[in-house]
Amino acid sequence: MKKTRVVVIGVGMVGSTTAYTLLLRERADELVLIDVDHNKAVGDALDMNHGMPFIGHTEVWAGTYEDCKGADIIIITAGSAQKPGETRTDLLKRNVSIYESIISEVLKYNDDGILLLATNPVDIMSYFSLKKSGWPINRVIGSGTLLDSARFRYLISEELTLDPRSVHAHIIGEHGDSELPVWSLANVAGAKVELDEATKDKVFVETRDAAYSIIEAKGATYYAIALALDRIVTAILRDEAAVLNVSTLLQDYYGISDVYLGVPCVVDRQGVRQVMDIELTEGEQQLLHKSANKLKDLIRSIES
Ligand SMILES: NC(=O)c1ccc[n+]([C@@H]2O[C@H](COP(=O)([O-])OP(=O)(O)OC[C@H]3O[C@@H](n4cnc5c(N)ncnc54)[C@H](O)[C@@H]3O)[C@@H](O)[C@H]2O)c1
């Protein structure tokens, strides 16, 4: 049987934690770590291999782009931080050009894998990855609002003193400031989540601003995103058809097209098999349009 191979490109905080999570959960037969700082990847591979006597058997190594050959999933978490005096748009342009060079390397060795993207702003990075790769939409996936939805479900579960896995609730739109909570569909065993407006506002603001709080406290977020990426990888490799709020190119979704946004999608071995039709209220639709317009403006600013 063909070995399953997952490549992680950019083994900083998010990439290395993701690789470690995949390793602990034995998700793939082979894990390849690639970074522009090759020594970092070598160190991570050594460190993980030394843990092998305590877990099962996964082959982990610091690789090159040639190792993308035959990879089932290529996760990209490579990114660059803002330089002093640099505007957000300039940073964005720089990250897009980093992605363009990474993707052209990947394309030399792989034409049938799945690109799973996490670098921020993830919806924009996913959009440009689709354009650069020329791959079908289903095989270019952004981590979207899966992490945000997990934060949302956790915070609701704290209010209700319930297991977060029993809370079904979605954050959709941009993975960022313009995301929106779909309160109209939030439920526990089909029963509507009943919270007062002040609590709802508090829960959503804490969800939306979670990354700021964590970054202020410890410089970066990586544990929960690693679990979210692991969840997507598992849905793909096990052909689960799981419904996950990943980022995909919308095509006439509530009239929105040609932009990547986080929405509930069916994820299986093909990647994003289908976008779920969910019933949004008028207010939620307006917020989704606002989020889409913000991202479209950003795309235009990079293209100009
Ligand atoms: N999607 C989400 O929900 C989510 C959550 C958390 C973080 N993130 C994003 O993930 C990204 C990574 O965050 P981090 O904390 O790991 O940053 P980091 O600085 O720790 O890691 C980035 C890594 O990318 C590598 N890199 C840079 N250019 C490269 C290139 N051309 N080729 C290969 N590797 C390259 C760097 O050497 C570094 O190891 C950021 O954009 C961050 O905002 C996304």
The ligand as a Gaussian input file, in Angstrom:
#p B3LYP/6-31G(d) Opt

LIG

0 1
 N       -4.724000      30.192000      10.024000
 C       -4.711000      30.314000      11.333000
 O       -5.730000      30.085000      11.996000
 C       -3.401000      30.701000      11.985000
 C       -3.215000      30.564000      13.370000
 C       -1.990000      30.916000      13.911000
 C       -0.979000      31.427000      13.093000
 N       -1.201000      31.557000      11.763000
 C       -0.178000      32.080000      10.838000
 O        0.791000      31.091000      10.572000
 C        1.974000      31.740000      10.089000
 C        3.190000      31.171000      10.802000
 O        3.187000      31.582000      12.151000
 P        4.377000      31.145000      13.117000
 O        4.024000      31.655000      14.467000
 O        4.693000      29.712000      12.918000
 O        5.565000      32.041000      12.517000
 P        7.122000      31.721000      12.632000
 O        7.813000      33.002000      12.308000
 O        7.399000      31.040000      13.939000
 O        7.388000      30.658000      11.472000
 C        7.455000      30.979000      10.117000
 C        8.419000      30.016000       9.482000
 O        8.380000      30.196000       8.069000
 C        9.703000      30.024000       7.586000
 N        9.819000      30.641000       6.263000
 C        9.835000      31.936000       5.923000
 N        9.987000      32.072000       4.588000
 C       10.059000      30.828000       4.072000
 C       10.212000      30.307000       2.763000
 N       10.327000      31.106000       1.709000
 N       10.236000      28.965000       2.612000
 C       10.134000      28.119000       3.679000
 N        9.997000      28.557000       4.943000
 C        9.952000      29.890000       5.141000
 C       10.580000      30.725000       8.645000
 O       11.941000      30.324000       8.563000
 C        9.885000      30.232000       9.927000
 O       10.441000      29.021000      10.401000
 C        1.770000      33.237000      10.317000
 O        1.367000      33.830000       9.107000
 C        0.624000      33.265000      11.328000
 O       -0.098000      34.470000      11.283000
 C       -2.377000      31.197000      11.204000

